[in-house]
Amino acid sequence: MLKQELWLVKDGLAYYYSPTTTELHQLNVGTAPLQFVVSQGQEVWFVSNRGLYAIADRKQQPEYFPFPKSFSVTGVYGACDSIFVAGEQGVYEFRNRQFIEPLLYQEHTVTAVFEDSKRQLWFGTLNGLYLSRSERAFVPAQNILRNNLSVTAIAETESGMWIGTPQGLII
């Protein structure tokens, strides 16, 4: 939510919902079908396969930031004051209104990005869990994560990190 409005993507189009008026409004954002939305700071970011669209005020035209290279998007995540746009071949980090090169995890399909309470970055991929921007797979002391285990979600609770996999949760 941003400014007491819920922002969403439906059928490739951008919308915002106002709970006070209970109305759903369509926005004019780009020409490419939109896939994802995330709020970061005082802005809402819509994502297409071509790039990012920033909206700080829905009454103004969105600001557009094209991807440096063609990219097939699988998700978008806000963490560590950055936006991470995950794809089938890596993840782009977008910070201070620019893409940070090089692409992270170019050999992986990134499925989750999470910032924990210690401000460490975790990246889930189809091939395992990675801590920070390191290209080495994370292996906990108990070795409960096997290499090549697909990670679908990452969350943190008081009892520790929760890792979602197709086989279930790992705590």
HELIX and SHEET records of a PDB file:
SHEET    1   A 3 LEU A   6  LYS A  10  0                                        
SHEET    2   A 3 LEU A  13  SER A  18 -1                                        
SHEET    3   A 3 GLU A  23  LEU A  27 -1                                        
SHEET    1   B 4 LEU A  34  GLN A  40  0                                        
SHEET    2   B 4 GLU A  43  SER A  48 -1                                        
SHEET    3   B 4 GLY A  51  ILE A  55 -1                                        
SHEET    4   B 4 GLU A  63  PRO A  66 -1                                        
SHEET    1   C 4 VAL A  73  ALA A  79  0                                        
SHEET    2   C 4 SER A  82  GLY A  87 -1                                        
SHEET    3   C 4 GLY A  90  ARG A  95 -1                                        
SHEET    4   C 4 GLN A  98  LEU A 104 -1                                        
SHEET    1   D 3 VAL A 110  GLU A 115  0                                        
SHEET    2   D 3 LEU A 121  THR A 125 -1                                        
SHEET    3   D 3 GLY A 128  LEU A 131 -1                                        
SHEET    1   E 3 ALA A 153  THR A 157  0                                        
SHEET    2   E 3 GLY A 160  THR A 165 -1                                        
SHEET    3   E 3 GLY A 168  ILE A 170 -1                                        
END                                                                             
